[in-house]
Amino acid sequence: MDTRSSSMRAHARGAIRPTLLAVIAIFVLLAAASWFLILQPHQELVMQDAGGHPSTPVSTSKIAVAPPANVEAMDLTQLLAEARKAMNDHRVLAPAGNNAFEFYLKALEKQPGNTVATDALRETFPFAASGAEQAINARDFSEAQREIDLLAKADPANYTLTILRSKLDAQRKLLDKEQQLALEQQRQQQLAAEKAAADKAAAEKLAAAQKTQQANQEPPAQVAATDTPASTEPAKPVVRQVVSTDPVMTKYVQPRFPTKARRTRTQGWVVVGYTVDVEGNVTGAQVVDAQPRHVFDREAIDAVERWKYKPATRNGRAVEANLQKKIEFRL
């Protein structure tokens, strides 16, 4: 009895499997038939009314087509016809006043909720958005802003608008930064050119001054007489006269009398040796001799280092001069 029941159950399971496969096959065939017979024709009909197909590339080029006259006076049928014509010409968002989006929006003003216009705007929105993005990438910012505003009228809540606006803002900031960088580079180049011109002028001026100074220092040329017979005596060397002047003090600073020496009523003197340079400044001051030692040295050096001179000259040129000065410290 048990053997027969088990055999019947196994037979029933074997019969169910082909039936299940047949049902699944029927559903697949029905789905395919629905696509080819219902959904696809409906989509093609909508896109035919819209004047294109989603796979049709969108061009943002401003085709030179004259806009129809008196668009405001057109009825719904005329607006939809103009919209289909614009879609066929790939005038989705541009040019302004003569594009499919504007005609469809006008149609919705005439008849809010019009299915053809609504479906066409929804179907073509992603491809129109790519056209606005092309305008952004081309840095045609005014045109890109117009197209984004037009897209916002069709679908103000679409998140794509947020992305487009962010890209437009980023490109504007990038362009501003590039322009500022270019202006800064231009300014730096101008400053460098001005500096180079100033350096060149200074170098030319210095060269001219040195040339003039050398010319003033050269002795006059000696012209030998040719009318007299040559002398058998050896020529005497020409002796150039050297004109020199000593340094002349222009500023004298009185040495300070040390407080300790004043209290002890100590007196003395210091001999200071120093150099007067070509600018008339005192350099290298040092004590040569002193009496008493190390009592008045510091005050003497401090005073001498602040003295000023008109520098010594030799043949009209300033030269250094070494001097010694005995400074008395008396009460």
C-alpha positions as CSV (number, residue, x, y, z in Angstrom):
1,M,0.0,0.0,0.0
2,D,2.8,2.4,0.9
3,T,4.7,1.5,-2.2
4,R,1.8,2.4,-4.4
5,S,1.3,5.8,-2.6
6,S,5.0,6.7,-3.0
7,S,4.8,5.9,-6.7
8,M,1.7,8.0,-7.2
9,R,3.3,11.1,-5.5
10,A,6.5,10.8,-7.6
11,H,4.4,10.5,-10.8
12,A,2.4,13.7,-9.7
13,R,5.7,15.7,-9.2
14,G,7.0,14.7,-12.5
15,A,3.8,15.9,-14.2
16,I,3.9,19.3,-12.4
17,R,7.4,20.3,-13.7
18,P,6.4,20.4,-17.5
19,T,3.3,22.3,-16.6
20,L,5.3,25.0,-14.6
21,L,7.7,25.4,-17.5
22,A,4.8,25.9,-19.9
23,V,3.2,28.6,-17.7
24,I,6.6,30.5,-17.5
25,A,7.0,30.3,-21.2
26,I,3.5,31.7,-21.7
27,F,4.2,34.7,-19.4
28,V,7.5,35.5,-21.3
29,L,5.7,35.4,-24.6
30,L,2.9,37.7,-23.3
31,A,5.5,40.2,-22.0
32,A,7.3,40.3,-25.3
33,A,4.1,40.7,-27.2
34,S,3.1,43.5,-24.9
35,W,6.3,45.3,-25.6
36,F,6.2,45.0,-29.4
37,L,2.4,45.4,-29.8
38,I,1.6,48.1,-27.1
39,L,4.6,49.8,-25.3
40,Q,6.9,50.3,-28.3
41,P,4.2,51.7,-30.7
42,H,3.0,54.1,-27.9
43,Q,6.6,55.4,-27.3
44,E,7.2,55.8,-31.0
45,L,3.9,57.6,-31.3
46,V,4.8,60.0,-28.5
47,M,8.3,60.6,-30.0
48,Q,6.8,61.1,-33.4
49,D,4.6,63.9,-32.0
50,A,7.7,65.3,-30.3
51,G,9.5,65.2,-33.5
52,G,12.4,62.9,-32.7
53,H,13.8,60.0,-30.8
54,P,15.7,59.9,-27.5
55,S,18.7,58.5,-29.2
56,T,18.8,61.5,-31.6
57,P,21.9,63.6,-30.7
58,V,21.1,67.1,-29.4
59,S,22.8,70.0,-30.9
60,T,23.2,73.3,-29.2
61,S,24.3,75.1,-32.3
62,K,22.1,78.1,-33.1
63,I,20.7,77.2,-36.5
64,A,19.9,80.3,-38.5
65,V,16.1,79.7,-38.9
66,A,13.8,82.6,-38.9
67,P,11.2,82.3,-36.1
68,P,7.6,82.1,-37.0
69,A,5.7,85.4,-37.0
70,N,3.3,86.2,-34.2
71,V,3.9,83.1,-32.0
72,E,1.4,84.4,-29.4
73,A,-1.4,84.2,-31.9
74,M,-0.8,80.5,-32.8
75,D,-3.2,77.9,-31.7
76,L,-2.4,74.6,-30.1
77,T,-2.0,72.7,-33.3
78,Q,0.3,75.3,-34.9
79,L,2.5,75.3,-31.7
80,L,2.8,71.5,-31.7
81,A,3.7,71.6,-35.4
82,E,6.4,74.2,-34.9
83,A,7.7,72.2,-32.0
84,R,8.0,69.0,-34.1
85,K,9.7,71.0,-36.9
86,A,12.2,72.4,-34.3
87,M,12.9,68.9,-33.0
88,N,13.5,67.6,-36.5
89,D,16.0,70.5,-37.0
90,H,17.6,69.7,-33.6
91,R,16.6,73.1,-32.3
92,V,15.8,71.7,-28.8
93,L,16.8,74.7,-26.7
94,A,18.3,77.1,-29.1
95,P,18.1,79.6,-30.7
96,A,16.1,81.7,-28.3
97,G,12.5,82.2,-29.4
98,N,12.6,79.4,-32.0
99,N,13.2,76.1,-30.3
100,A,11.1,73.1,-29.4
101,F,11.0,73.6,-25.6
102,E,9.6,77.1,-26.0
103,F,6.9,76.0,-28.4
104,Y,5.9,73.1,-26.1
105,L,5.8,75.4,-23.1
106,K,3.6,77.8,-25.1
107,A,1.3,74.8,-26.0
108,L,1.0,74.0,-22.2
109,E,0.0,77.6,-21.6
110,K,-2.7,77.2,-24.2
111,Q,-3.8,73.8,-22.8
112,P,-2.3,72.9,-19.4
113,G,-1.7,69.2,-19.1
114,N,-1.5,68.6,-22.9
115,T,-0.2,65.0,-23.1
116,V,1.8,65.5,-26.3
117,A,3.7,68.5,-25.0
118,T,4.1,67.1,-21.5
119,D,5.5,63.7,-22.7
120,A,7.8,65.4,-25.3
121,L,9.3,67.7,-22.6
122,R,9.8,64.8,-20.2
123,E,11.3,62.5,-22.9
124,T,13.7,65.1,-24.3
125,F,14.7,66.7,-20.9
126,P,17.9,64.6,-20.4
127,F,19.1,65.3,-23.9
128,A,18.3,69.0,-23.7
129,A,20.2,69.1,-20.4
130,S,23.3,67.7,-22.2
131,G,23.0,70.6,-24.7
132,A,23.0,73.1,-21.8
133,E,26.1,71.3,-20.4
134,Q,27.8,71.7,-23.8
135,A,27.1,75.5,-23.6
136,I,28.7,75.5,-20.1
137,N,31.8,73.7,-21.2
138,A,32.1,76.1,-24.2
139,R,31.9,78.9,-21.6
140,D,29.0,80.5,-23.3
141,F,27.6,81.4,-19.8
142,S,24.8,83.7,-20.9
143,E,23.4,81.1,-23.3
144,A,23.9,78.3,-20.7
145,Q,22.0,80.3,-18.1
146,R,19.1,80.9,-20.6
147,E,18.9,77.2,-21.4
148,I,18.9,76.2,-17.7
149,D,16.1,78.7,-17.0
150,L,14.2,77.2,-19.9
151,L,14.7,73.7,-18.5
152,A,13.5,74.9,-15.1
153,K,10.2,76.0,-16.7
154,A,9.7,72.5,-18.0
155,D,10.6,70.6,-14.9
156,P,11.6,72.9,-12.0
157,A,12.1,70.0,-9.5
158,N,14.5,68.0,-11.7
159,Y,17.8,67.3,-9.8
160,T,19.7,67.7,-13.1
161,L,19.1,71.5,-12.8
162,T,21.1,71.5,-9.5
163,I,24.0,69.8,-11.2
164,L,23.9,72.2,-14.2
165,R,23.8,75.2,-11.9
166,S,26.7,73.9,-9.9
167,K,28.8,73.3,-13.1
168,L,27.9,76.8,-14.4
169,D,29.0,78.4,-11.1
170,A,32.2,76.4,-11.0
171,Q,33.1,77.3,-14.6
172,R,32.4,81.0,-13.9
173,K,34.7,80.9,-10.8
174,L,37.4,79.1,-12.8
175,L,37.2,81.7,-15.6
176,D,37.5,84.5,-13.0
177,K,40.5,82.8,-11.5
178,E,42.2,82.3,-14.9
179,Q,41.6,86.0,-15.8
180,Q,43.0,87.1,-12.4
181,L,46.1,84.9,-12.9
182,A,46.6,86.2,-16.5
183,L,46.3,89.8,-15.2
184,E,48.8,89.1,-12.4
185,Q,51.2,87.5,-14.9
186,Q,50.8,90.5,-17.2
187,R,51.6,92.8,-14.3
188,Q,54.7,90.8,-13.3
189,Q,55.9,90.9,-16.9
190,Q,55.4,94.6,-17.0
191,L,57.2,95.2,-13.8
192,A,60.1,92.9,-15.0
193,A,60.3,94.9,-18.2
194,E,60.3,98.2,-16.4
195,K,63.0,97.0,-14.0
196,A,65.1,95.7,-17.0
197,A,64.7,99.1,-18.7
198,A,65.7,100.9,-15.5
199,D,68.7,98.6,-15.0
200,K,69.8,99.2,-18.5
201,A,69.5,103.0,-18.2
202,A,71.5,102.9,-14.9
203,A,74.2,100.7,-16.5
204,E,74.5,103.1,-19.5
205,K,74.6,106.1,-17.2
206,L,77.3,104.5,-15.1
207,A,79.4,103.5,-18.2
208,A,79.1,107.1,-19.5
209,A,80.2,108.5,-16.1
210,Q,83.2,106.1,-15.9
211,K,84.2,107.0,-19.5
212,T,84.0,110.7,-18.7
213,Q,86.1,110.2,-15.5
214,Q,88.8,108.2,-17.4
215,A,88.9,110.9,-20.0
216,N,89.4,113.6,-17.4
217,Q,92.2,111.7,-15.7
218,E,94.3,111.0,-18.9
219,P,97.2,113.5,-19.5
220,P,97.1,115.6,-22.6
221,A,98.7,114.1,-25.6
222,Q,102.3,115.2,-26.3
223,V,102.9,116.4,-29.8
224,A,106.5,116.2,-31.0
225,A,107.9,118.9,-33.3
226,T,109.1,117.5,-36.7
227,D,110.7,120.5,-38.1
228,T,113.8,120.3,-35.8
229,P,116.5,117.7,-36.2
230,A,116.4,114.8,-33.8
231,S,118.5,115.2,-30.7
232,T,121.2,112.7,-30.0
233,E,120.5,113.0,-26.2
234,P,118.2,110.5,-24.6
235,A,114.6,111.8,-24.1
236,K,113.9,112.9,-20.6
237,P,110.9,111.2,-18.9
238,V,107.8,113.2,-18.6
239,V,107.1,113.9,-14.9
240,R,103.4,114.1,-14.1
241,Q,102.5,116.5,-11.3
242,V,100.6,114.9,-8.5
243,V,98.1,117.1,-6.7
244,S,97.0,115.9,-3.3
245,T,94.9,117.3,-0.5
246,D,94.6,116.2,3.1
247,P,91.4,115.2,4.9
248,V,89.5,118.2,6.3
249,M,87.4,117.6,9.4
250,T,83.7,118.6,9.0
251,K,82.3,117.2,12.3
252,Y,84.0,117.1,15.6
253,V,82.6,115.2,18.6
254,Q,84.1,116.1,22.1
255,P,85.2,113.0,24.0
256,R,83.3,112.3,27.2
257,F,85.4,112.6,30.4
258,P,85.0,109.3,32.3
259,T,83.1,109.7,35.6
260,K,85.6,107.6,37.6
261,A,88.5,109.7,36.4
262,R,86.6,112.9,37.2
263,R,86.0,111.6,40.8
264,T,89.7,110.8,41.2
265,R,90.8,114.0,39.5
266,T,92.8,111.9,37.0
267,Q,94.1,113.5,33.8
268,G,95.8,112.1,30.7
269,W,95.9,111.7,27.0
270,V,95.3,109.2,24.3
271,V,96.8,108.9,20.7
272,V,94.3,107.3,18.4
273,G,95.2,106.0,14.9
274,Y,92.4,105.7,12.3
275,T,91.6,105.8,8.6
276,V,89.4,108.3,6.8
277,D,87.7,106.5,3.9
278,V,86.6,107.9,0.5
279,E,83.2,108.8,2.0
280,G,84.8,110.8,4.8
281,N,83.9,108.3,7.5
282,V,86.3,107.2,10.2
283,T,87.1,103.4,10.3
284,G,89.6,101.2,12.1
285,A,90.1,103.5,15.1
286,Q,92.5,102.1,17.7
287,V,94.6,103.3,20.6
288,V,98.3,103.8,19.6
289,D,99.5,105.2,23.0
290,A,97.9,106.5,26.1
291,Q,98.8,107.9,29.5
292,P,97.6,106.5,31.8
293,R,96.7,103.2,30.1
294,H,93.1,102.0,29.8
295,V,91.5,105.0,31.5
296,F,90.5,107.2,28.6
297,D,90.7,104.7,25.7
298,R,87.1,103.8,25.3
299,E,85.9,107.5,25.4
300,A,88.5,108.5,22.9
301,I,87.6,105.7,20.4
302,D,83.9,106.5,20.7
303,A,84.4,110.1,19.9
304,V,86.8,109.6,17.0
305,E,84.5,107.1,15.3
306,R,81.8,109.8,15.1
307,W,84.1,112.4,13.5
308,K,83.4,113.3,9.8
309,Y,85.8,114.5,7.2
310,K,86.0,115.8,3.7
311,P,88.1,112.9,2.2
312,A,91.6,113.3,1.0
313,T,92.1,113.6,-2.8
314,R,94.8,112.6,-5.3
315,N,94.6,114.1,-8.7
316,G,91.0,114.9,-8.1
317,R,89.9,111.5,-6.9
318,A,88.9,110.7,-3.3
319,V,91.4,108.4,-1.5
320,E,91.8,106.9,1.9
321,A,94.1,108.6,4.4
322,N,95.6,107.3,7.6
323,L,95.7,109.8,10.5
324,Q,96.7,109.9,14.2
325,K,95.2,112.3,16.7
326,K,96.3,113.0,20.3
327,I,93.3,113.7,22.5
328,E,93.9,115.5,25.9
329,F,91.8,114.8,28.9
330,R,92.1,117.8,31.3
331,L,90.1,119.0,34.2
